[in-house]
C-alpha cells in the first residue's frame, strides 16, 4: 500500500516474507498520476492507494467506517467516495 504523509508517501511492500516500509518525498497525487499505468493500483481513500491483488477482506467497524484489510494485517481505510468501486473489485475477484 501507499499512504500519504504530508509531502511524503509511505510505501509498504513484502520482501522475502518481511514487510518493508520506506518514506519517499512525493505527494500522493503525484504518485497516483505516475501509477495510472498500473490498473491494479487503486485509490481507496484520500490518503491511500492499494494494490488490489493484496486485498483480502472488507469489514465494517463499530464506528461505521469500512476498512480494507490487506495481507500485511493492516487495516486501510476505504472512504464512501471509493467504496462502490472497491466493492465491484471484490465481486470480480
N, CA, C and O atoms as a CHARMM CRD file, in Angstrom:
* protein
*
  372
    1    1 UNK  N      0.82600  -1.17700   0.00000 PROA 1      0.00000
    2    1 UNK  CA     0.00000   0.00000   0.00000 PROA 1      0.00000
    3    1 UNK  C      0.86900   1.23900   0.00000 PROA 1      0.00000
    4    1 UNK  O      2.06600   1.17500   0.27900 PROA 1      0.00000
    5    2 UNK  N      0.26400   2.34900  -0.31000 PROA 2      0.00000
    6    2 UNK  CA     0.94300   3.64100  -0.29600 PROA 2      0.00000
    7    2 UNK  C      0.05800   4.59000   0.49100 PROA 2      0.00000
    8    2 UNK  O     -1.13000   4.73500   0.20500 PROA 2      0.00000
    9    3 UNK  N      0.64600   5.22400   1.47500 PROA 3      0.00000
   10    3 UNK  CA    -0.11700   6.10600   2.35800 PROA 3      0.00000
   11    3 UNK  C      0.51100   7.49100   2.36600 PROA 3      0.00000
   12    3 UNK  O      1.73400   7.63100   2.38200 PROA 3      0.00000
   13    4 UNK  N     -0.33200   8.50300   2.35500 PROA 4      0.00000
   14    4 UNK  CA     0.11700   9.88900   2.39500 PROA 4      0.00000
   15    4 UNK  C      0.67500  10.24000   3.76700 PROA 4      0.00000
   16    4 UNK  O      0.14700   9.82400   4.79800 PROA 4      0.00000
   17    5 UNK  N      1.76000  11.01900   3.75400 PROA 5      0.00000
   18    5 UNK  CA     2.37100  11.52600   4.98800 PROA 5      0.00000
   19    5 UNK  C      2.85800  12.94300   4.70200 PROA 5      0.00000
   20    5 UNK  O      4.05700  13.18000   4.55600 PROA 5      0.00000
   21    6 UNK  N      1.91500  13.88000   4.62500 PROA 6      0.00000
   22    6 UNK  CA     2.19400  15.27300   4.24300 PROA 6      0.00000
   23    6 UNK  C      2.82500  15.32700   2.85500 PROA 6      0.00000
   24    6 UNK  O      2.21000  14.87500   1.88900 PROA 6      0.00000
   25    7 UNK  N      4.03100  15.86400   2.73200 PROA 7      0.00000
   26    7 UNK  CA     4.69900  15.93800   1.42700 PROA 7      0.00000
   27    7 UNK  C      5.51900  14.68300   1.13300 PROA 7      0.00000
   28    7 UNK  O      6.37400  14.68200   0.24700 PROA 7      0.00000
   29    8 UNK  N      5.25500  13.63700   1.87200 PROA 8      0.00000
   30    8 UNK  CA     5.91800  12.35100   1.67600 PROA 8      0.00000
   31    8 UNK  C      4.84900  11.28700   1.46700 PROA 8      0.00000
   32    8 UNK  O      3.66700  11.50400   1.73300 PROA 8      0.00000
   33    9 UNK  N      5.29100  10.14200   0.98900 PROA 9      0.00000
   34    9 UNK  CA     4.41800   8.97500   0.95400 PROA 9      0.00000
   35    9 UNK  C      5.15100   7.83400   1.65400 PROA 9      0.00000
   36    9 UNK  O      6.37500   7.72400   1.58200 PROA 9      0.00000
   37   10 UNK  N      4.38800   6.99900   2.32200 PROA 10     0.00000
   38   10 UNK  CA     4.93300   5.80100   2.94400 PROA 10     0.00000
   39   10 UNK  C      4.55700   4.63100   2.04400 PROA 10     0.00000
   40   10 UNK  O      3.37500   4.37200   1.82000 PROA 10     0.00000
   41   11 UNK  N      5.54500   3.93700   1.53400 PROA 11     0.00000
   42   11 UNK  CA     5.32100   2.79500   0.65900 PROA 11     0.00000
   43   11 UNK  C      5.63400   1.52700   1.45100 PROA 11     0.00000
   44   11 UNK  O      6.69700   1.41200   2.06000 PROA 11     0.00000
   45   12 UNK  N      4.70400   0.58600   1.43600 PROA 12     0.00000
   46   12 UNK  CA     4.90700  -0.68800   2.13700 PROA 12     0.00000
   47   12 UNK  C      4.79800  -1.82300   1.13300 PROA 12     0.00000
   48   12 UNK  O      3.92100  -1.82200   0.26800 PROA 12     0.00000
   49   13 UNK  N      5.70300  -2.79700   1.25800 PROA 13     0.00000
   50   13 UNK  CA     5.69700  -3.94900   0.36700 PROA 13     0.00000
   51   13 UNK  C      6.25700  -5.15600   1.11000 PROA 13     0.00000
   52   13 UNK  O      6.88100  -5.03200   2.16400 PROA 13     0.00000
   53   14 UNK  N      6.01500  -6.32100   0.52900 PROA 14     0.00000
   54   14 UNK  CA     6.53400  -7.55100   1.12300 PROA 14     0.00000
   55   14 UNK  C      7.77200  -7.99200   0.35400 PROA 14     0.00000
   56   14 UNK  O      7.78600  -8.01200  -0.87700 PROA 14     0.00000
   57   15 UNK  N      8.80600  -8.34200   1.10400 PROA 15     0.00000
   58   15 UNK  CA    10.03700  -8.82900   0.50600 PROA 15     0.00000
   59   15 UNK  C     10.55500  -9.98500   1.35000 PROA 15     0.00000
   60   15 UNK  O     10.89100  -9.79800   2.51900 PROA 15     0.00000
   61   16 UNK  N     10.62100 -11.16500   0.77200 PROA 16     0.00000
   62   16 UNK  CA    11.08300 -12.36800   1.48800 PROA 16     0.00000
   63   16 UNK  C     10.31400 -12.57300   2.79100 PROA 16     0.00000
   64   16 UNK  O     10.90400 -12.83900   3.83800 PROA 16     0.00000
   65   17 UNK  N      9.00700 -12.44800   2.71300 PROA 17     0.00000
   66   17 UNK  CA     8.07900 -12.64000   3.82900 PROA 17     0.00000
   67   17 UNK  C      8.27600 -11.64300   4.96800 PROA 17     0.00000
   68   17 UNK  O      7.86300 -11.90900   6.09700 PROA 17     0.00000
   69   18 UNK  N      8.89500 -10.51100   4.69000 PROA 18     0.00000
   70   18 UNK  CA     9.02400  -9.42500   5.65300 PROA 18     0.00000
   71   18 UNK  C      8.38300  -8.17600   5.06600 PROA 18     0.00000
   72   18 UNK  O      8.42000  -7.95100   3.85600 PROA 18     0.00000
   73   19 UNK  N      7.80000  -7.37600   5.93400 PROA 19     0.00000
   74   19 UNK  CA     7.20300  -6.12500   5.49300 PROA 19     0.00000
   75   19 UNK  C      8.27200  -5.04700   5.51300 PROA 19     0.00000
   76   19 UNK  O      8.93400  -4.83400   6.52900 PROA 19     0.00000
   77   20 UNK  N      8.43300  -4.38300   4.40900 PROA 20     0.00000
   78   20 UNK  CA     9.38700  -3.27900   4.27600 PROA 20     0.00000
   79   20 UNK  C      8.58700  -2.00000   4.08800 PROA 20     0.00000
   80   20 UNK  O      7.54900  -2.00400   3.42600 PROA 20     0.00000
   81   21 UNK  N      9.06700  -0.90500   4.67000 PROA 21     0.00000
   82   21 UNK  CA     8.42100   0.39900   4.50600 PROA 21     0.00000
   83   21 UNK  C      9.48500   1.43800   4.21900 PROA 21     0.00000
   84   21 UNK  O     10.60800   1.36300   4.71800 PROA 21     0.00000
   85   22 UNK  N      9.10500   2.41200   3.40000 PROA 22     0.00000
   86   22 UNK  CA    10.03900   3.47300   3.06500 PROA 22     0.00000
   87   22 UNK  C      9.27600   4.77600   2.87400 PROA 22     0.00000
   88   22 UNK  O      8.20400   4.79700   2.26800 PROA 22     0.00000
   89   23 UNK  N      9.84100   5.86900   3.39800 PROA 23     0.00000
   90   23 UNK  CA     9.29000   7.20200   3.17000 PROA 23     0.00000
   91   23 UNK  C      9.97500   7.79100   1.94500 PROA 23     0.00000
   92   23 UNK  O     11.20000   7.76400   1.82500 PROA 23     0.00000
   93   24 UNK  N      9.16500   8.32000   1.04100 PROA 24     0.00000
   94   24 UNK  CA     9.66900   8.92200  -0.18200 PROA 24     0.00000
   95   24 UNK  C      9.10100  10.32600  -0.29600 PROA 24     0.00000
   96   24 UNK  O      7.92200  10.54900  -0.02300 PROA 24     0.00000
   97   25 UNK  N      9.93500  11.26500  -0.69700 PROA 25     0.00000
   98   25 UNK  CA     9.48000  12.63900  -0.84300 PROA 25     0.00000
   99   25 UNK  C      8.70500  12.77500  -2.14700 PROA 25     0.00000
  100   25 UNK  O      9.28200  12.96500  -3.21800 PROA 25     0.00000
  101   26 UNK  N      7.39700  12.67400  -2.03400 PROA 26     0.00000
  102   26 UNK  CA     6.47100  12.81100  -3.15500 PROA 26     0.00000
  103   26 UNK  C      5.08000  12.94400  -2.56100 PROA 26     0.00000
  104   26 UNK  O      4.83300  12.49300  -1.44200 PROA 26     0.00000
  105   27 UNK  N      4.18900  13.54800  -3.28900 PROA 27     0.00000
  106   27 UNK  CA     2.81200  13.64400  -2.81400 PROA 27     0.00000
  107   27 UNK  C      2.02700  12.44600  -3.31500 PROA 27     0.00000
  108   27 UNK  O      2.42400  11.79000  -4.27800 PROA 27     0.00000
  109   28 UNK  N      0.92300  12.16700  -2.66300 PROA 28     0.00000
  110   28 UNK  CA     0.07200  11.06600  -3.09800 PROA 28     0.00000
  111   28 UNK  C     -0.48900  11.35600  -4.48300 PROA 28     0.00000
  112   28 UNK  O     -0.61400  10.44500  -5.30200 PROA 28     0.00000
  113   29 UNK  N     -0.82100  12.59200  -4.75000 PROA 29     0.00000
  114   29 UNK  CA    -1.35600  12.98400  -6.06100 PROA 29     0.00000
  115   29 UNK  C     -0.33800  12.70000  -7.16700 PROA 29     0.00000
  116   29 UNK  O     -0.68800  12.13300  -8.20200 PROA 29     0.00000
  117   30 UNK  N      0.91800  13.09100  -6.95300 PROA 30     0.00000
  118   30 UNK  CA     1.97600  12.82800  -7.93500 PROA 30     0.00000
  119   30 UNK  C      2.14100  11.32100  -8.15400 PROA 30     0.00000
  120   30 UNK  O      2.29000  10.86000  -9.28600 PROA 30     0.00000
  121   31 UNK  N      2.11100  10.58000  -7.08000 PROA 31     0.00000
  122   31 UNK  CA     2.29800   9.13600  -7.14400 PROA 31     0.00000
  123   31 UNK  C      1.13000   8.47200  -7.85900 PROA 31     0.00000
  124   31 UNK  O      1.32800   7.58100  -8.68500 PROA 31     0.00000
  125   32 UNK  N     -0.07400   8.90000  -7.54500 PROA 32     0.00000
  126   32 UNK  CA    -1.26200   8.34700  -8.19900 PROA 32     0.00000
  127   32 UNK  C     -1.19600   8.58300  -9.70700 PROA 32     0.00000
  128   32 UNK  O     -1.50800   7.68600 -10.49000 PROA 32     0.00000
  129   33 UNK  N     -0.79600   9.77200 -10.11000 PROA 33     0.00000
  130   33 UNK  CA    -0.67400  10.09200 -11.52900 PROA 33     0.00000
  131   33 UNK  C      0.37800   9.20800 -12.19700 PROA 33     0.00000
  132   33 UNK  O      0.15400   8.69300 -13.29300 PROA 33     0.00000
  133   34 UNK  N      1.51100   9.03300 -11.54500 PROA 34     0.00000
  134   34 UNK  CA     2.59100   8.21400 -12.10000 PROA 34     0.00000
  135   34 UNK  C      2.20300   6.74100 -12.20800 PROA 34     0.00000
  136   34 UNK  O      2.67500   6.03800 -13.10100 PROA 34     0.00000
  137   35 UNK  N      1.34400   6.27300 -11.30200 PROA 35     0.00000
  138   35 UNK  CA     0.97600   4.85700 -11.27700 PROA 35     0.00000
  139   35 UNK  C     -0.28900   4.53400 -12.06800 PROA 35     0.00000
  140   35 UNK  O     -0.75900   3.39700 -12.02400 PROA 35     0.00000
  141   36 UNK  N     -0.84700   5.49300 -12.78400 PROA 36     0.00000
  142   36 UNK  CA    -2.06200   5.26600 -13.57300 PROA 36     0.00000
  143   36 UNK  C     -1.88700   4.13500 -14.58600 PROA 36     0.00000
  144   36 UNK  O     -2.86700   3.49800 -14.97300 PROA 36     0.00000
  145   37 UNK  N     -0.66600   3.88200 -15.01400 PROA 37     0.00000
  146   37 UNK  CA    -0.42900   2.82300 -15.99900 PROA 37     0.00000
  147   37 UNK  C     -0.57100   1.42100 -15.40300 PROA 37     0.00000
  148   37 UNK  O     -0.59400   0.43400 -16.13800 PROA 37     0.00000
  149   38 UNK  N     -0.66500   1.33300 -14.08000 PROA 38     0.00000
  150   38 UNK  CA    -0.85200   0.05500 -13.40200 PROA 38     0.00000
  151   38 UNK  C     -2.29000  -0.04000 -12.90600 PROA 38     0.00000
  152   38 UNK  O     -2.60800   0.52400 -11.85900 PROA 38     0.00000
  153   39 UNK  N     -3.16900  -0.73700 -13.62800 PROA 39     0.00000
  154   39 UNK  CA    -4.59400  -0.76600 -13.27600 PROA 39     0.00000
  155   39 UNK  C     -4.90100  -1.44600 -11.95000 PROA 39     0.00000
  156   39 UNK  O     -6.01100  -1.29900 -11.43800 PROA 39     0.00000
  157   40 UNK  N     -3.96800  -2.17700 -11.38400 PROA 40     0.00000
  158   40 UNK  CA    -4.20000  -2.86600 -10.11200 PROA 40     0.00000
  159   40 UNK  C     -3.86800  -1.99800  -8.90000 PROA 40     0.00000
  160   40 UNK  O     -4.04400  -2.44100  -7.76500 PROA 40     0.00000
  161   41 UNK  N     -3.38900  -0.76400  -9.11900 PROA 41     0.00000
  162   41 UNK  CA    -3.17600   0.19100  -8.03100 PROA 41     0.00000
  163   41 UNK  C     -4.35600   1.16700  -8.05400 PROA 41     0.00000
  164   41 UNK  O     -4.52800   1.91800  -9.01400 PROA 41     0.00000
  165   42 UNK  N     -5.16300   1.15100  -6.99600 PROA 42     0.00000
  166   42 UNK  CA    -6.36300   1.98900  -6.95500 PROA 42     0.00000
  167   42 UNK  C     -6.38700   2.83700  -5.68700 PROA 42     0.00000
  168   42 UNK  O     -5.79600   2.48200  -4.66700 PROA 42     0.00000
  169   43 UNK  N     -7.06800   3.93500  -5.77500 PROA 43     0.00000
  170   43 UNK  CA    -7.24200   4.80400  -4.61200 PROA 43     0.00000
  171   43 UNK  C     -8.44600   4.30700  -3.83200 PROA 43     0.00000
  172   43 UNK  O     -9.50900   4.07200  -4.40800 PROA 43     0.00000
  173   44 UNK  N     -8.28600   4.14500  -2.53400 PROA 44     0.00000
  174   44 UNK  CA    -9.38400   3.67200  -1.69700 PROA 44     0.00000
  175   44 UNK  C     -9.78400   4.70500  -0.64900 PROA 44     0.00000
  176   44 UNK  O    -10.80300   4.55700   0.02600 PROA 44     0.00000
  177   45 UNK  N     -8.97500   5.74600  -0.52200 PROA 45     0.00000
  178   45 UNK  CA    -9.20300   6.79300   0.46600 PROA 45     0.00000
  179   45 UNK  C     -8.39000   7.99600   0.02200 PROA 45     0.00000
  180   45 UNK  O     -7.45900   7.85100  -0.77100 PROA 45     0.00000
  181   46 UNK  N     -8.71800   9.16100   0.50800 PROA 46     0.00000
  182   46 UNK  CA    -7.96200  10.34200   0.08500 PROA 46     0.00000
  183   46 UNK  C     -6.49700  10.27600   0.50800 PROA 46     0.00000
  184   46 UNK  O     -5.66700  11.02800  -0.00200 PROA 46     0.00000
  185   47 UNK  N     -6.17600   9.36900   1.44700 PROA 47     0.00000
  186   47 UNK  CA    -4.80000   9.24600   1.93600 PROA 47     0.00000
  187   47 UNK  C     -4.11800   7.94800   1.52900 PROA 47     0.00000
  188   47 UNK  O     -2.97300   7.72100   1.91900 PROA 47     0.00000
  189   48 UNK  N     -4.78400   7.08500   0.75600 PROA 48     0.00000
  190   48 UNK  CA    -4.22300   5.74500   0.49300 PROA 48     0.00000
  191   48 UNK  C     -4.44900   5.24000  -0.92600 PROA 48     0.00000
  192   48 UNK  O     -5.49200   5.46800  -1.53900 PROA 48     0.00000
  193   49 UNK  N     -3.43800   4.55000  -1.41800 PROA 49     0.00000
  194   49 UNK  CA    -3.52600   3.74400  -2.62900 PROA 49     0.00000
  195   49 UNK  C     -3.24200   2.31100  -2.21500 PROA 49     0.00000
  196   49 UNK  O     -2.48300   2.07300  -1.27500 PROA 49     0.00000
  197   50 UNK  N     -3.84600   1.35600  -2.90600 PROA 50     0.00000
  198   50 UNK  CA    -3.65200  -0.04100  -2.53700 PROA 50     0.00000
  199   50 UNK  C     -3.54300  -0.89300  -3.80400 PROA 50     0.00000
  200   50 UNK  O     -4.12800  -0.57200  -4.83900 PROA 50     0.00000
  201   51 UNK  N     -2.78700  -1.97400  -3.69900 PROA 51     0.00000
  202   51 UNK  CA    -2.69000  -2.95500  -4.76600 PROA 51     0.00000
  203   51 UNK  C     -3.87500  -3.90600  -4.60700 PROA 51     0.00000
  204   51 UNK  O     -3.97200  -4.60500  -3.59800 PROA 51     0.00000
  205   52 UNK  N     -4.77200  -3.94000  -5.58600 PROA 52     0.00000
  206   52 UNK  CA    -5.98400  -4.75400  -5.44700 PROA 52     0.00000
  207   52 UNK  C     -5.67100  -6.24700  -5.37900 PROA 52     0.00000
  208   52 UNK  O     -6.49600  -7.03000  -4.91000 PROA 52     0.00000
  209   53 UNK  N     -4.48900  -6.64500  -5.84300 PROA 53     0.00000
  210   53 UNK  CA    -4.10900  -8.05300  -5.75600 PROA 53     0.00000
  211   53 UNK  C     -3.87600  -8.48600  -4.30700 PROA 53     0.00000
  212   53 UNK  O     -3.89200  -9.68100  -4.01100 PROA 53     0.00000
  213   54 UNK  N     -3.66000  -7.53100  -3.40800 PROA 54     0.00000
  214   54 UNK  CA    -3.42000  -7.84600  -1.99300 PROA 54     0.00000
  215   54 UNK  C     -4.65200  -7.66800  -1.12000 PROA 54     0.00000
  216   54 UNK  O     -4.58800  -7.86600   0.09400 PROA 54     0.00000
  217   55 UNK  N     -5.77900  -7.29500  -1.73100 PROA 55     0.00000
  218   55 UNK  CA    -6.98900  -7.10300  -0.93600 PROA 55     0.00000
  219   55 UNK  C     -7.54100  -8.45200  -0.51000 PROA 55     0.00000
  220   55 UNK  O     -7.70200  -9.36300  -1.32200 PROA 55     0.00000
  221   56 UNK  N     -7.82600  -8.55900   0.78100 PROA 56     0.00000
  222   56 UNK  CA    -8.29000  -9.82100   1.32500 PROA 56     0.00000
  223   56 UNK  C     -9.74700  -9.74200   1.76000 PROA 56     0.00000
  224   56 UNK  O    -10.52600 -10.65100   1.47500 PROA 56     0.00000
  225   57 UNK  N    -10.12400  -8.66700   2.44900 PROA 57     0.00000
  226   57 UNK  CA   -11.44200  -8.62300   3.06300 PROA 57     0.00000
  227   57 UNK  C    -11.87600  -7.18000   3.29600 PROA 57     0.00000
  228   57 UNK  O    -11.05500  -6.30300   3.56200 PROA 57     0.00000
  229   58 UNK  N    -13.15800  -6.96000   3.19200 PROA 58     0.00000
  230   58 UNK  CA   -13.75600  -5.69300   3.60500 PROA 58     0.00000
  231   58 UNK  C    -14.50800  -5.95900   4.90200 PROA 58     0.00000
  232   58 UNK  O    -15.12300  -7.01300   5.06800 PROA 58     0.00000
  233   59 UNK  N    -14.45500  -5.00300   5.81700 PROA 59     0.00000
  234   59 UNK  CA   -15.23500  -5.18600   7.04900 PROA 59     0.00000
  235   59 UNK  C    -15.72100  -3.84000   7.54800 PROA 59     0.00000
  236   59 UNK  O    -15.13500  -2.79200   7.27900 PROA 59     0.00000
  237   60 UNK  N    -16.80700  -3.91400   8.28000 PROA 60     0.00000
  238   60 UNK  CA   -17.39000  -2.73000   8.90300 PROA 60     0.00000
  239   60 UNK  C    -16.86600  -2.63700  10.33100 PROA 60     0.00000
  240   60 UNK  O    -16.83300  -3.63600  11.05000 PROA 60     0.00000
  241   61 UNK  N    -16.45900  -1.44200  10.74000 PROA 61     0.00000
  242   61 UNK  CA   -16.03100  -1.24000  12.11900 PROA 61     0.00000
  243   61 UNK  C    -17.21000  -0.71600  12.92100 PROA 61     0.00000
  244   61 UNK  O    -18.19100  -0.25900  12.33400 PROA 61     0.00000
  245   62 UNK  N    -17.14300  -0.76900  14.24400 PROA 62     0.00000
  246   62 UNK  CA   -18.24400  -0.26500  15.06700 PROA 62     0.00000
  247   62 UNK  C    -18.58500   1.20700  14.77800 PROA 62     0.00000
  248   62 UNK  O    -19.73200   1.62300  14.93600 PROA 62     0.00000
  249   63 UNK  N    -17.59900   1.97600  14.36200 PROA 63     0.00000
  250   63 UNK  CA   -17.83900   3.37900  14.04200 PROA 63     0.00000
  251   63 UNK  C    -18.48700   3.59200  12.69200 PROA 63     0.00000
  252   63 UNK  O    -18.73300   4.72800  12.28700 PROA 63     0.00000
  253   64 UNK  N    -18.76800   2.49300  11.98700 PROA 64     0.00000
  254   64 UNK  CA   -19.42700   2.60000  10.69500 PROA 64     0.00000
  255   64 UNK  C    -18.46800   2.83200   9.53600 PROA 64     0.00000
  256   64 UNK  O    -18.89800   2.99300   8.39400 PROA 64     0.00000
  257   65 UNK  N    -17.16900   2.85000   9.82600 PROA 65     0.00000
  258   65 UNK  CA   -16.17100   3.07500   8.78500 PROA 65     0.00000
  259   65 UNK  C    -15.81600   1.73600   8.15500 PROA 65     0.00000
  260   65 UNK  O    -15.50300   0.78300   8.86800 PROA 65     0.00000
  261   66 UNK  N    -15.86100   1.65100   6.84600 PROA 66     0.00000
  262   66 UNK  CA   -15.48200   0.43100   6.15500 PROA 66     0.00000
  263   66 UNK  C    -13.98500   0.47800   5.90500 PROA 66     0.00000
  264   66 UNK  O    -13.46700   1.49200   5.43600 PROA 66     0.00000
  265   67 UNK  N    -13.28300  -0.60300   6.21200 PROA 67     0.00000
  266   67 UNK  CA   -11.83700  -0.64400   6.01600 PROA 67     0.00000
  267   67 UNK  C    -11.47100  -1.81100   5.13100 PROA 67     0.00000
  268   67 UNK  O    -12.21200  -2.79000   5.03500 PROA 67     0.00000
  269   68 UNK  N    -10.36600  -1.70900   4.50800 PROA 68     0.00000
  270   68 UNK  CA    -9.82500  -2.76800   3.66900 PROA 68     0.00000
  271   68 UNK  C     -8.70400  -3.42900   4.43000 PROA 68     0.00000
  272   68 UNK  O     -7.82200  -2.74400   4.94700 PROA 68     0.00000
  273   69 UNK  N     -8.71600  -4.73400   4.51100 PROA 69     0.00000
  274   69 UNK  CA    -7.67200  -5.45000   5.23500 PROA 69     0.00000
  275   69 UNK  C     -6.75500  -6.08500   4.20300 PROA 69     0.00000
  276   69 UNK  O     -7.20900  -6.88500   3.38400 PROA 69     0.00000
  277   70 UNK  N     -5.48400  -5.74700   4.22900 PROA 70     0.00000
  278   70 UNK  CA    -4.55300  -6.31200   3.26300 PROA 70     0.00000
  279   70 UNK  C     -3.77300  -7.46200   3.87700 PROA 70     0.00000
  280   70 UNK  O     -3.91600  -7.74300   5.06700 PROA 70     0.00000
  281   71 UNK  N     -2.95000  -8.12900   3.07800 PROA 71     0.00000
  282   71 UNK  CA    -2.21000  -9.29300   3.57000 PROA 71     0.00000
  283   71 UNK  C     -1.17000  -8.95200   4.62200 PROA 71     0.00000
  284   71 UNK  O     -0.61300  -9.85100   5.25300 PROA 71     0.00000
  285   72 UNK  N     -0.89700  -7.65400   4.82400 PROA 72     0.00000
  286   72 UNK  CA     0.05700  -7.24300   5.84500 PROA 72     0.00000
  287   72 UNK  C     -0.61000  -7.11600   7.20900 PROA 72     0.00000
  288   72 UNK  O      0.02700  -6.67600   8.16600 PROA 72     0.00000
  289   73 UNK  N     -1.87100  -7.49000   7.31200 PROA 73     0.00000
  290   73 UNK  CA    -2.67000  -7.35200   8.52200 PROA 73     0.00000
  291   73 UNK  C     -2.82900  -5.90000   8.93600 PROA 73     0.00000
  292   73 UNK  O     -2.99700  -5.60300  10.11900 PROA 73     0.00000
  293   74 UNK  N     -2.77800  -5.01200   7.98800 PROA 74     0.00000
  294   74 UNK  CA    -3.07700  -3.60200   8.22800 PROA 74     0.00000
  295   74 UNK  C     -4.50100  -3.33300   7.79700 PROA 74     0.00000
  296   74 UNK  O     -4.99900  -3.93900   6.84800 PROA 74     0.00000
  297   75 UNK  N     -5.14100  -2.44100   8.48400 PROA 75     0.00000
  298   75 UNK  CA    -6.46400  -2.02200   8.06300 PROA 75     0.00000
  299   75 UNK  C     -6.31100  -0.68700   7.35400 PROA 75     0.00000
  300   75 UNK  O     -5.83400   0.29000   7.93300 PROA 75     0.00000
  301   76 UNK  N     -6.71500  -0.66000   6.11500 PROA 76     0.00000
  302   76 UNK  CA    -6.58500   0.52400   5.28800 PROA 76     0.00000
  303   76 UNK  C     -7.97400   1.10400   5.08900 PROA 76     0.00000
  304   76 UNK  O     -8.88400   0.38400   4.67900 PROA 76     0.00000
  305   77 UNK  N     -8.15900   2.38200   5.36900 PROA 77     0.00000
  306   77 UNK  CA    -9.49400   2.96000   5.26200 PROA 77     0.00000
  307   77 UNK  C    -10.00400   3.00400   3.82300 PROA 77     0.00000
  308   77 UNK  O     -9.24300   3.20100   2.87500 PROA 77     0.00000
  309   78 UNK  N    -11.30100   2.81700   3.69600 PROA 78     0.00000
  310   78 UNK  CA   -11.98100   2.96800   2.41200 PROA 78     0.00000
  311   78 UNK  C    -13.07500   4.00900   2.62900 PROA 78     0.00000
  312   78 UNK  O    -13.99200   3.79700   3.42200 PROA 78     0.00000
  313   79 UNK  N    -12.97500   5.11900   1.93200 PROA 79     0.00000
  314   79 UNK  CA   -13.97100   6.17400   2.11600 PROA 79     0.00000
  315   79 UNK  C    -15.20600   5.89400   1.26200 PROA 79     0.00000
  316   79 UNK  O    -15.15200   5.10500   0.31900 PROA 79     0.00000
  317   80 UNK  N    -16.32000   6.54800   1.60300 PROA 80     0.00000
  318   80 UNK  CA   -17.56800   6.38600   0.85200 PROA 80     0.00000
  319   80 UNK  C    -17.37400   6.69700  -0.62800 PROA 80     0.00000
  320   80 UNK  O    -17.99600   6.07600  -1.49000 PROA 80     0.00000
  321   81 UNK  N    -16.52500   7.64100  -0.90800 PROA 81     0.00000
  322   81 UNK  CA   -16.27800   8.06500  -2.29000 PROA 81     0.00000
  323   81 UNK  C    -15.74900   6.91200  -3.15000 PROA 81     0.00000
  324   81 UNK  O    -16.04900   6.84600  -4.34200 PROA 81     0.00000
  325   82 UNK  N    -14.96900   6.00900  -2.56200 PROA 82     0.00000
  326   82 UNK  CA   -14.34600   4.91100  -3.31000 PROA 82     0.00000
  327   82 UNK  C    -14.95200   3.54800  -2.99200 PROA 82     0.00000
  328   82 UNK  O    -14.55300   2.54500  -3.58500 PROA 82     0.00000
  329   83 UNK  N    -15.90000   3.49600  -2.07600 PROA 83     0.00000
  330   83 UNK  CA   -16.45300   2.22500  -1.61000 PROA 83     0.00000
  331   83 UNK  C    -17.12100   1.42500  -2.72600 PROA 83     0.00000
  332   83 UNK  O    -16.92800   0.21200  -2.80700 PROA 83     0.00000
  333   84 UNK  N    -17.88800   2.06700  -3.57400 PROA 84     0.00000
  334   84 UNK  CA   -18.59600   1.36700  -4.65200 PROA 84     0.00000
  335   84 UNK  C    -17.59800   0.68200  -5.58800 PROA 84     0.00000
  336   84 UNK  O    -17.78900  -0.47500  -5.96200 PROA 84     0.00000
  337   85 UNK  N    -16.54500   1.38800  -5.96100 PROA 85     0.00000
  338   85 UNK  CA   -15.52200   0.82700  -6.84400 PROA 85     0.00000
  339   85 UNK  C    -14.80300  -0.35000  -6.17800 PROA 85     0.00000
  340   85 UNK  O    -14.55400  -1.37100  -6.81900 PROA 85     0.00000
  341   86 UNK  N    -14.47400  -0.20600  -4.90200 PROA 86     0.00000
  342   86 UNK  CA   -13.78600  -1.27500  -4.17700 PROA 86     0.00000
  343   86 UNK  C    -14.68000  -2.51300  -4.07400 PROA 86     0.00000
  344   86 UNK  O    -14.19500  -3.63300  -4.23100 PROA 86     0.00000
  345   87 UNK  N    -15.97100  -2.32900  -3.81500 PROA 87     0.00000
  346   87 UNK  CA   -16.89200  -3.45300  -3.74800 PROA 87     0.00000
  347   87 UNK  C    -16.99400  -4.17100  -5.09400 PROA 87     0.00000
  348   87 UNK  O    -17.06800  -5.40000  -5.13300 PROA 87     0.00000
  349   88 UNK  N    -16.99900  -3.42900  -6.18200 PROA 88     0.00000
  350   88 UNK  CA   -17.02400  -4.03400  -7.52700 PROA 88     0.00000
  351   88 UNK  C    -15.77500  -4.86800  -7.77200 PROA 88     0.00000
  352   88 UNK  O    -15.84700  -5.94500  -8.36500 PROA 88     0.00000
  353   89 UNK  N    -14.65000  -4.37800  -7.32300 PROA 89     0.00000
  354   89 UNK  CA   -13.40200  -5.12100  -7.46500 PROA 89     0.00000
  355   89 UNK  C    -13.48000  -6.44600  -6.70900 PROA 89     0.00000
  356   89 UNK  O    -13.02600  -7.47600  -7.20700 PROA 89     0.00000
  357   90 UNK  N    -14.05700  -6.41700  -5.50500 PROA 90     0.00000
  358   90 UNK  CA   -14.19600  -7.64700  -4.71400 PROA 90     0.00000
  359   90 UNK  C    -15.11400  -8.66300  -5.41700 PROA 90     0.00000
  360   90 UNK  O    -14.86000  -9.86700  -5.37500 PROA 90     0.00000
  361   91 UNK  N    -16.17200  -8.17200  -6.05500 PROA 91     0.00000
  362   91 UNK  CA   -17.08000  -9.08400  -6.75500 PROA 91     0.00000
  363   91 UNK  C    -16.37800  -9.77200  -7.92200 PROA 91     0.00000
  364   91 UNK  O    -16.69400 -10.91600  -8.24800 PROA 91     0.00000
  365   92 UNK  N    -15.43100  -9.08300  -8.55000 PROA 92     0.00000
  366   92 UNK  CA   -14.72700  -9.64400  -9.69900 PROA 92     0.00000
  367   92 UNK  C    -13.64300 -10.63900  -9.29200 PROA 92     0.00000
  368   92 UNK  O    -13.20400 -11.45000 -10.10800 PROA 92     0.00000
  369   93 UNK  N    -13.21200 -10.57700  -8.03500 PROA 93     0.00000
  370   93 UNK  CA   -12.11600 -11.46900  -7.57200 PROA 93     0.00000
  371   93 UNK  C    -12.58700 -12.88700  -7.39900 PROA 93     0.00000
  372   93 UNK  O    -11.80200 -13.75700  -7.02000 PROA 93     0.00000
